[in-house]
Amino acid sequence: MAKLWHLILSSWLLLLGVNAASSVLDLIPSNFDEVVLKSGKPALVEFFAPWCGHCKNLAPVYEELAQNFEFASDRVTIAKVDADAHKELGRRFDVQGFPTLKWFDGKTEKPDAYEGGRDLESLSSFVSEKSGIKAKTKKPVPSAVEMLNDQTFKREVGGDKDVLVAFTAPWCGLAKDFASEPSVLIAKVDAEAENSKSTAEDQGVKSYPTIKFFPKGSDVPEPYEGGRSEKDIIEFINTKAGTHRTVGGGLDAEAGLVASLDIIVAKLTGGSSLATVSEEATAAAKGVQDKYTDYYLKVLGKLAQSQGYVQKELKRLEGLTKKGGLAPEKLDELIWRSNILRTFSKSEAKEEL
């Protein structure tokens, strides 16, 4: 889940204007000469302006270009300059419009203008021809964000899932990853595509990005008007859908906890016997079939056999978590189990005091 979270969230951040780590090197007046003109290493430099629509279109392509040549970063540089903020660099290299791409050989101040296409193939061919380095294309990771159109929108919204939908334009990116949450769907609608314009119009979409939340069982949306940071959106979905995700895709300290059972477990510190607490917890869990309540009862059963079970098991799970290399679903399980064990651990600590 952590990996999927990371993927889905990174695309969402592109949509919402939050920058994730980039493979494109940012240049400013203080480092431009050292990196581009005196390094002896060739560089492709994009001169852009943040408000420029064509620059926004180019951004994801240029980022992918940089990623494909990142393995050879000691031999070629893919960089960019905010020529609106650093106008002196734009004037110095005769930048007349945005975006402007120029190739520097790393030895002289006179660049060659790039006049080819702005697609990945054209840019990659140009860099390879100039540098003699062949790009290493990274296999794209399939997105867990579902693209909706006029037909699939009606099928997915109003069903048995909570749905968060971003109405976007082709230049907007999108990603949030709740793929391991079966009751939550993160989706997007290309509001300018022919096969989904009708949906955008029906939903009253006037600007981008427009984000709406559809509770399960309802096709009446709630507009999302919260902050645009990763954390803000995660907290919104957690509140609406009852999930417990954190930035980066993990689970928070509340995941797996059942409030009614926590109250019962806390009675261990108030003088109640383990047998009494176990009986009360079993009664409270009667008719409830989920993995969390089952685990509470399992821990109570283990405590009856070994008083030190909680601390021993908690240490084992924490060791497995730190070791790494776990599948996302397994990592989730270790986290919520540890959360429940800590509830028992707190009770033990208070009892000792």
VOPA-222259 format. One line per field, with one value per residue (C-alpha): residue number from 0; residue in one letter; x, y negated, z. Coordinates in nm, 3 decimals, m for minus. Example, Ala and Ser with C-alpha at 12.3 -4.5 7.8 and 13.67 -1.06 7.14 Angstrom:
REM residues 2
n 0	1
res A	S
c1 1.230	1.367
c2 0.450	0.106
c3 0.780	0.714
This chain:
REM residues 353
n 0	1	2	3	4	5	6	7	8	9	10	11	12	13	14	15	16	17	18	19	20	21	22	23	24	25	26	27	28	29	30	31	32	33	34	35	36	37	38	39	40	41	42	43	44	45	46	47	48	49	50	51	52	53	54	55	56	57	58	59	60	61	62	63	64	65	66	67	68	69	70	71	72	73	74	75	76	77	78	79	80	81	82	83	84	85	86	87	88	89	90	91	92	93	94	95	96	97	98	99	100	101	102	103	104	105	106	107	108	109	110	111	112	113	114	115	116	117	118	119	120	121	122	123	124	125	126	127	128	129	130	131	132	133	134	135	136	137	138	139	140	141	142	143	144	145	146	147	148	149	150	151	152	153	154	155	156	157	158	159	160	161	162	163	164	165	166	167	168	169	170	171	172	173	174	175	176	177	178	179	180	181	182	183	184	185	186	187	188	189	190	191	192	193	194	195	196	197	198	199	200	201	202	203	204	205	206	207	208	209	210	211	212	213	214	215	216	217	218	219	220	221	222	223	224	225	226	227	228	229	230	231	232	233	234	235	236	237	238	239	240	241	242	243	244	245	246	247	248	249	250	251	252	253	254	255	256	257	258	259	260	261	262	263	264	265	266	267	268	269	270	271	272	273	274	275	276	277	278	279	280	281	282	283	284	285	286	287	288	289	290	291	292	293	294	295	296	297	298	299	300	301	302	303	304	305	306	307	308	309	310	311	312	313	314	315	316	317	318	319	320	321	322	323	324	325	326	327	328	329	330	331	332	333	334	335	336	337	338	339	340	341	342	343	344	345	346	347	348	349	350	351	352
res M	A	K	L	W	H	L	I	L	S	S	W	L	L	L	L	G	V	N	A	A	S	S	V	L	D	L	I	P	S	N	F	D	E	V	V	L	K	S	G	K	P	A	L	V	E	F	F	A	P	W	C	G	H	C	K	N	L	A	P	V	Y	E	E	L	A	Q	N	F	E	F	A	S	D	R	V	T	I	A	K	V	D	A	D	A	H	K	E	L	G	R	R	F	D	V	Q	G	F	P	T	L	K	W	F	D	G	K	T	E	K	P	D	A	Y	E	G	G	R	D	L	E	S	L	S	S	F	V	S	E	K	S	G	I	K	A	K	T	K	K	P	V	P	S	A	V	E	M	L	N	D	Q	T	F	K	R	E	V	G	G	D	K	D	V	L	V	A	F	T	A	P	W	C	G	L	A	K	D	F	A	S	E	P	S	V	L	I	A	K	V	D	A	E	A	E	N	S	K	S	T	A	E	D	Q	G	V	K	S	Y	P	T	I	K	F	F	P	K	G	S	D	V	P	E	P	Y	E	G	G	R	S	E	K	D	I	I	E	F	I	N	T	K	A	G	T	H	R	T	V	G	G	G	L	D	A	E	A	G	L	V	A	S	L	D	I	I	V	A	K	L	T	G	G	S	S	L	A	T	V	S	E	E	A	T	A	A	A	K	G	V	Q	D	K	Y	T	D	Y	Y	L	K	V	L	G	K	L	A	Q	S	Q	G	Y	V	Q	K	E	L	K	R	L	E	G	L	T	K	K	G	G	L	A	P	E	K	L	D	E	L	I	W	R	S	N	I	L	R	T	F	S	K	S	E	A	K	E	E	L
c1 0.000	0.284	0.422	0.080	0.006	0.321	0.229	m0.123	m0.029	0.249	0.012	m0.236	0.035	0.107	m0.260	m0.273	0.048	0.268	0.611	0.750	1.121	1.230	1.500	1.527	1.803	1.693	1.932	1.965	2.215	2.456	2.500	2.428	2.782	2.937	2.688	2.625	2.920	3.226	3.153	3.264	2.938	2.666	2.324	1.976	1.822	1.457	1.382	1.026	0.772	0.541	0.233	0.301	0.046	0.286	0.543	0.289	0.219	0.590	0.664	0.570	0.743	1.056	1.053	1.035	1.317	1.534	1.446	1.546	1.889	1.935	2.159	2.409	2.386	2.767	2.777	2.473	2.246	1.875	1.793	1.550	1.551	1.259	1.330	1.043	1.202	1.557	1.506	1.878	1.944	1.668	1.813	2.165	2.069	1.822	1.510	1.214	0.931	0.840	0.929	1.268	1.509	1.879	2.166	2.495	2.811	2.959	3.256	3.127	2.862	2.699	2.413	2.230	1.857	1.636	1.374	1.236	0.911	0.815	0.728	0.946	1.070	1.189	1.359	1.527	1.656	1.801	1.982	2.112	2.236	2.412	2.559	2.606	2.413	2.110	1.818	1.710	1.335	1.184	0.886	0.585	0.406	0.038	m0.179	m0.432	m0.632	m0.932	m1.013	m1.387	m1.590	m1.960	m2.044	m1.815	m1.898	m2.260	m2.145	m1.890	m2.058	m2.350	m2.247	m2.085	m1.769	m1.681	m1.547	m1.319	m1.321	m1.096	m1.229	m0.915	m0.785	m0.525	m0.244	m0.338	m0.181	m0.367	m0.279	m0.390	m0.346	m0.601	m0.570	m0.544	m0.866	m1.135	m1.415	m1.247	m1.199	m0.977	m1.078	m1.049	m1.242	m1.071	m1.316	m1.208	m1.216	m1.498	m1.610	m1.640	m1.732	m2.095	m2.014	m1.812	m2.097	m2.352	m2.136	m2.106	m1.731	m1.613	m1.244	m0.956	m0.887	m1.238	m1.253	m1.572	m1.642	m1.924	m2.022	m2.099	m2.457	m2.497	m2.451	m2.480	m2.128	m1.968	m1.725	m1.373	m1.268	m0.985	m0.612	m0.418	m0.134	m0.094	m0.168	m0.487	m0.636	m0.542	m0.706	m1.020	m1.052	m0.976	m1.252	m1.506	m1.424	m1.307	m0.958	m0.633	m0.373	m0.075	0.150	0.363	0.102	0.138	m0.122	m0.157	m0.150	m0.530	m0.552	m0.708	m0.824	m1.181	m1.287	m1.538	m1.280	m1.009	m1.236	m1.278	m0.905	m0.832	m1.024	m0.725	m0.567	m0.876	m0.871	m1.073	m0.938	m0.821	m1.105	m1.365	m1.219	m1.203	m1.567	m1.679	m1.475	m1.618	m1.970	m1.899	m1.753	m2.046	m2.195	m1.902	m1.688	m1.377	m1.006	m0.957	m1.202	m1.077	m0.724	m0.829	m0.979	m0.673	m0.444	m0.664	m0.643	m0.264	m0.239	m0.421	m0.142	0.153	0.160	0.453	0.293	0.215	0.566	0.724	0.489	0.515	0.893	0.870	0.637	0.846	1.152	0.977	0.863	1.213	1.361	1.164	1.103	0.741	0.445	0.226	m0.063	0.164	0.313	m0.037	m0.118	0.192	0.109	m0.252	m0.159	0.113	m0.138	m0.371	m0.085	0.018	m0.331	m0.267	0.088	m0.039	m0.270	0.016	0.237	m0.032	m0.096	0.271	0.273
c2 0.000	m0.239	m0.215	m0.256	m0.547	m0.714	m0.672	m0.789	m1.081	m1.198	m1.241	m1.421	m1.661	m1.740	m1.814	m2.036	m2.223	m2.063	m1.964	m1.621	m1.540	m1.613	m1.469	m1.802	m2.020	m2.370	m2.645	m2.994	m3.274	m3.160	m2.807	m2.843	m2.908	m2.639	m2.372	m2.461	m2.656	m2.538	m2.175	m2.032	m1.839	m1.912	m2.027	m2.075	m2.377	m2.479	m2.845	m2.859	m3.070	m2.920	m3.086	m2.962	m2.706	m2.550	m2.513	m2.327	m2.096	m2.028	m1.976	m1.605	m1.521	m1.707	m1.535	m1.194	m1.295	m1.378	m1.049	m0.856	m1.021	m1.025	m0.718	m0.931	m1.245	m1.253	m1.291	m1.499	m1.742	m1.804	m2.133	m2.423	m2.793	m2.997	m3.279	m3.483	m3.491	m3.514	m3.747	m3.821	m3.464	m3.490	m3.813	m3.675	m3.387	m3.578	m3.405	m3.559	m3.332	m3.033	m2.758	m2.797	m2.504	m2.543	m2.296	m2.388	m2.189	m2.261	m2.447	m2.766	m3.027	m2.994	m2.741	m2.575	m2.638	m2.331	m2.354	m2.000	m1.856	m1.873	m1.506	m1.263	m1.079	m1.397	m1.532	m1.198	m1.164	m1.514	m1.457	m1.119	m1.265	m1.552	m1.355	m1.008	m0.866	m0.647	m0.703	m0.427	m0.431	m0.341	m0.110	m0.317	m0.212	m0.157	m0.418	m0.315	m0.629	m0.536	m0.750	m0.803	m0.896	m0.957	m0.586	m0.472	m0.774	m0.661	m0.308	m0.397	m0.690	m0.610	m0.249	m0.076	m0.291	m0.638	m0.817	m1.120	m1.267	m1.534	m1.701	m1.787	m1.917	m1.720	m1.931	m1.844	m1.541	m1.335	m1.084	m0.958	m0.604	m0.427	m0.114	0.113	m0.034	0.170	m0.065	m0.378	m0.475	m0.761	m0.870	m1.150	m1.287	m1.454	m1.741	m1.833	m1.488	m1.423	m1.111	m1.285	m1.648	m1.570	m1.443	m1.756	m1.975	m1.778	m1.825	m2.200	m2.197	m2.547	m2.543	m2.307	m2.128	m2.070	m1.794	m1.636	m1.362	m1.116	m0.914	m0.550	m0.500	m0.858	m1.043	m1.380	m1.518	m1.723	m1.980	m1.947	m2.294	m2.205	m2.265	m2.136	m1.967	m1.591	m1.588	m1.793	m1.561	m1.245	m1.377	m1.464	m1.115	m0.952	m1.155	m1.081	m0.717	m0.602	m0.514	m0.576	m0.662	m0.891	m1.088	m0.834	m0.560	m0.408	m0.363	m0.599	m0.511	m0.472	m0.209	0.113	m0.025	0.040	m0.225	m0.008	0.268	0.020	m0.092	0.267	0.343	0.035	0.199	0.426	0.132	0.067	0.394	0.609	0.957	1.085	1.337	1.064	0.839	1.131	1.221	0.860	0.819	1.142	1.021	0.681	0.848	1.087	1.056	0.847	1.024	0.832	0.890	0.618	0.746	1.099	0.985	0.822	1.152	1.341	1.121	1.171	1.544	1.531	1.324	1.598	1.834	1.596	1.270	1.140	1.210	0.849	0.711	1.012	1.002	0.624	0.650	0.922	0.720	0.404	0.605	0.731	0.378	0.233	0.516	0.401	0.582	0.652	0.646	0.338	0.549	0.730	0.403	0.268	0.577	0.542	0.177	0.227	0.532	0.328	0.049	0.292	0.446	0.101	0.058	0.366	0.248	m0.081	0.107	0.325	0.022	m0.154	0.164	0.191	m0.170
c3 0.000	0.084	m0.266	m0.425	m0.199	m0.308	m0.674	m0.648	m0.428	m0.654	m0.948	m0.730	m0.628	m0.992	m1.037	m0.734	m0.799	m0.536	m0.657	m0.581	m0.611	m0.969	m1.191	m1.372	m1.231	m1.129	m1.235	m1.091	m1.165	m0.893	m1.028	m1.400	m1.521	m1.305	m1.408	m1.771	m1.909	m1.718	m1.634	m1.968	m1.959	m2.218	m2.100	m2.237	m2.065	m2.069	m2.010	m1.880	m1.694	m1.428	m1.579	m1.933	m2.057	m2.309	m2.032	m1.821	m2.112	m2.154	m1.781	m1.747	m2.078	m1.974	m1.636	m1.804	m2.035	m1.732	m1.567	m1.880	m1.882	m1.505	m1.518	m1.715	m1.500	m1.486	m1.865	m1.957	m1.773	m1.819	m1.652	m1.638	m1.553	m1.430	m1.673	m1.535	m1.190	m1.331	m1.624	m1.649	m1.765	m2.023	m2.161	m2.156	m2.386	m2.602	m2.480	m2.664	m2.553	m2.338	m2.334	m2.504	m2.508	m2.574	m2.595	m2.429	m2.501	m2.156	m2.297	m2.456	m2.387	m2.727	m2.722	m3.007	m3.019	m3.000	m3.273	m3.274	m3.143	m2.778	m2.752	m2.558	m2.866	m3.039	m2.729	m2.651	m3.007	m2.992	m2.662	m2.781	m3.108	m2.932	m2.641	m2.788	m2.493	m2.547	m2.312	m2.076	m2.077	m1.744	m1.750	m1.649	m1.334	m1.402	m1.237	m0.976	m1.048	m1.257	m1.559	m1.586	m1.892	m1.955	m1.931	m1.648	m1.432	m1.401	m1.320	m1.050	m0.875	m0.647	m0.590	m0.294	m0.287	m0.166	m0.473	m0.490	m0.841	m0.991	m1.304	m1.498	m1.825	m2.025	m1.878	m1.522	m1.359	m1.099	m0.838	m0.507	m0.411	m0.201	m0.414	m0.108	0.029	m0.149	m0.046	m0.185	m0.547	m0.663	m1.011	m1.260	m1.553	m1.847	m1.865	m2.218	m2.376	m2.618	m2.432	m2.095	m2.165	m2.095	m1.745	m1.666	m1.785	m1.582	m1.275	m1.331	m1.378	m1.472	m1.377	m1.308	m1.092	m0.959	m0.701	m0.575	m0.322	m0.383	m0.073	m0.134	m0.241	m0.359	m0.686	m0.513	m0.466	m0.194	m0.339	m0.200	m0.084	0.149	0.123	m0.176	0.009	0.018	0.391	0.353	0.093	0.281	0.598	0.402	0.256	0.591	0.756	0.485	0.417	0.760	0.639	0.825	0.564	0.615	0.383	0.200	0.211	0.555	0.824	1.119	1.490	1.499	1.225	1.346	1.681	1.793	2.043	2.228	2.276	2.381	2.665	2.776	2.754	2.965	3.250	3.302	3.483	3.694	3.880	3.642	3.592	3.254	3.257	3.315	3.045	2.800	2.869	2.822	2.501	2.359	2.428	2.269	1.960	1.921	1.575	1.453	1.198	1.110	1.143	1.403	1.664	1.600	1.679	2.008	2.115	1.998	2.208	2.514	2.459	2.428	2.746	2.933	2.828	2.869	3.065	2.859	2.522	2.429	2.469	2.303	2.003	1.970	1.958	1.692	1.470	1.504	1.401	1.089	1.002	1.035	0.830	0.524	0.197	0.285	0.050	0.110	0.239	0.486	0.608	0.668	0.873	1.088	1.157	1.266	1.472	1.644	1.712	1.888	2.084	2.206	2.351	2.564	2.634	2.776	3.007	3.128	3.191	3.398	3.597	3.685	3.807
